[in-house]
Amino acid sequence: MKLRLIHQLARSGGTLINRLLLAQGVAVLSEVHPLGWANLDPLAQARDWFGLIGADDLQGQDGLPYADALALIADKARRKRRPLAVRDWSHLDFMPIGMGLKPALVSAQAAVLADWFDLIRVTTTRHPLDQWLSLAAMLAAEGRPPRQAELEHWLDGMVAFAVMAAATGFVRYEDIAADPAAGMAELCRRLALPFDPARLEGWRETTQFSTGGVPGRAAFSTAIERLAPRPAPLHILHRLNRDRRYRQALELLGYEVWA
């Protein structure tokens, strides 16, 4: 059985991309992960958001292992002829800063599901510096501004994520924001999904599917904006531009060095 798996980091445009996929009629299980499903339960999403499963399907299924839960959902989606995708909470694998987890630096989701499914994998990306600045701002807003140690953890995670993205193939958030029709056509092609440009406008009706613990603007936005790069402190620019991990990530993902 095939299963579509979309790898995304936090603060990298995943919510917008998720909403655009939902507008295409895809049932997207959002930000689920084998280590995090106590908080973001794929079974609850499949039941409450998409009606793929009902209460009868869950009787006697307490403590269902993660892969079994995904197999149940995928089978129900197949029977209902509803395209299904999993929006991976990749953050847990690559940069779980302040979450008490040791980063695996590989996809635990893919490892868990590979024995169960024929995985169709793709990654979406954002310029690493923009992603870091957005992540740092979120952490600061939560009262835990990142220090040098967190920046080091982020660098290790970012280069590992970029290596995975190069292996799975990727679509850049910036390209989707600049030209939603072309960007989503490419993402759907990689996911073996049909794409209908006429359905793009429907993304405005998908605000109820946001899962982020700290919702960004994209969770409730009604306009697709191509945002200008965030201003970066000079000491961060100088630090990153000299780091081989950062420059390798940029090269792998096709992004420019910001001066």
N, C-alpha and C positions, 0 to 999 in steps of 0.2 A: 504494500500500500504506500502511495506517495504522500509526503508531507512537506509543505513549504515552510522554510525556516528563515526568518529575516533577522540578522544580527544587527543590533543597534546599541550605541552607548547613550547614557543619559546626556541631556543638553546638546543633542546633535540633530535636532529637527525631526526626531522620530514620531512625535505626536502629529505633526502635519502630514507626514507620509502615511501614517496609520489612518488618518481620517480620509485621505484621498483614496486609499485602498478600500476602505469601507464603502465609499461612494460607488465603487465598481461592483458592489454586491458581495465582496469577500468577507467572510466571517473571520475577523482577526482576533485571536487570543492575545491580549495585550500585556507586555512586560511580565510574562510568566517564565518560570525557571525552576529546575529541580530543587534548588536551595531556598527558593523564596515563595513557594506556592501557598504557604500558610497565610501570607498576606494578600497575594494576588492569585486567587484560586481559579485555574482554568475551567474547572467543572462549573463553578458559579457563573463565570462569564458565558460559557456555552449555554447554560440554562436561562440566565436572566437577560442576556443581551440578544441572543440569536435563536432561542427556542430549539436548540439542537437536541437537548436531552430534557427529560422530565423527572419528577420526583420518583416515579417507578423505576427509572434506570439506576437510581442511586441507593435503592433499598438493599441492605446487606453489603454495601460497598464502603463502609467506614474503614479508613486507613488504606484506601486504594493507593498502590504505588504510583508514582508520577507517570511512568511510561504507560501503565495500564489505563490511567485516566485519559492520557492523550489518545491511546488506541480506541477507547470507547467513543471519545468525541469525534475522532476522524472517521470511524465507521458510521456514526450517525449522520455526519455531514455528507459522506458519500451516498448514503441511502436517500438523503433529502436533496441530493445534487446541488449542494451548496459549496462553493469553493472555500477552502479553509487555509489559513496561514497562521503561523505562530510568530509573534513579535517577541524575540528573545530579549530577556533582561540581561544583556551581555555585560552590563556594568558589574555584576557580581563576580564575573570571571576575570575581569581585567583591571578594574580600579575601584574596589569596594571600600573607598576611603571612609574611615570612621565607622565601619559596619561590623568590625570584629571578625572579618573573614580574611583568610590568606588567599590572595589571588592565584587562580590556577594558571592563568595566562594562556589558556586554551578554552574552547567552548565545552563546558560540562554538558550543556543541553544536547549538542551534537553527539557527544560520546554516549549519553544515556539513550538517545533515540535511534542511533545508527543500527542497532540490532533489531529494531521494530519496524523501521520505515525505510523506504527509498527516499532519502532526503534531497529536496531541491533547495539549495542554500544560496543566499545572496546577502551582502552586507550593504548598509547605507552609511555614509560618512559625512563629516563636516570638517572644515579646516581645523586641524588639531589645536591651534592657538585659540580660535574662537570657542571651541569646545571647552578648553581649560578655563578661559576667562569666565564663561557662563557657569561652569561647575564651581569655580572659586567664589563667584558672587552668590551662588545658592548656598554654599557652605557657610559663607560669612553671614548671610541672612538668618541662618539657623543658629548662629552664635558660636561657630567653630571655624573661624577663618583658617585656610590651609597654611602650613608652614613649609619649610624646605623639605622635610621628610615626606609630606604629602605630594609635593611636586616630583620628588624622585619616584615615588610609587606610581604616580600618573605617567611619567615618562616610560617606565618599564611596561606598564599596561598599554600605553598608546602604541608603542612599536610592535608589541605582540599582536594587538588588534589589527594593525595595518598589515602585518604579515598574513593573518587570517583573511583579511579583506582581499588581498591580492590573490590568495588561493581560491576563494569562493567566487570572485568577481564582485564588483561594487558599483553603486550608483551614488553620486554625490548630492547631498541635500541642496547645495547651492544651484546645481543644474536643474533640479526639480522646481525650486523657487523661481528661477529665472524664466523657465518655460515649462509649466506644469504638464502640458499635453505631451511634449517630447520626452520629458523626464519620466513621467509615469508610464508612457508607452514602453520605454526601455526597461523600467523595473518590472512591468507586467510580462514583458518578453522573457526576461531572465527567470521569472517565476512560473513560466508556462501558463499564464493567465490571459484570457481575452481582455482587450482594452477598448473601451468605448469613450471617446473624447466628449460625447454629449452628456455623459454622466458626471463629468468633473464638478459641475456646479453643485451637485448633491453633497459635497463634502461639508457644506455649511450646516447641514442637518445632523451632524454626527458628534455634537459636543458631549453627549451622554456617555461616550465611550472612553473618556479620559481616565487614566489609571495613576498618574503621577502623584506621589505623596506631596510634592510641592509643585502644583500645576503651573506650567509656564503659560505665556500668552497664547501659544498655539492651541491650547486646550479649548479656548472659547472664541478664538478669532474668527472673523468672517471674511477676511481678506488675506490673500497670499502676498507676502511682501518679501522682496529681495533685500535683506538687511545689509547695511554697511558693516564692514568689519569693526569689531569692538576696539576702542583705543586700549592699547596695552602699555603698562608702565615700562619705561625704558630698561629698568634692571631686569624685568622678565624677558623682554626681547633679547637683550644681550646674553642672558643666561641660556635661553633656549637655542638661539642661533648658533651657539658654540657646541651644543650637545649632539653627539652622533646619533643618539636614539631619535631625537626630534627630527633631525634632518633626514634620517632614513625613513621615518614615517611619512614625511612630506613627499619624498621621492616615490615611495610605494603608492601613494594615493594621488599623485599628480598635482599637488598643491605647491604654490610658490612660497618662498621665504619672505616674510614681511620684515621690512627694514624699519 
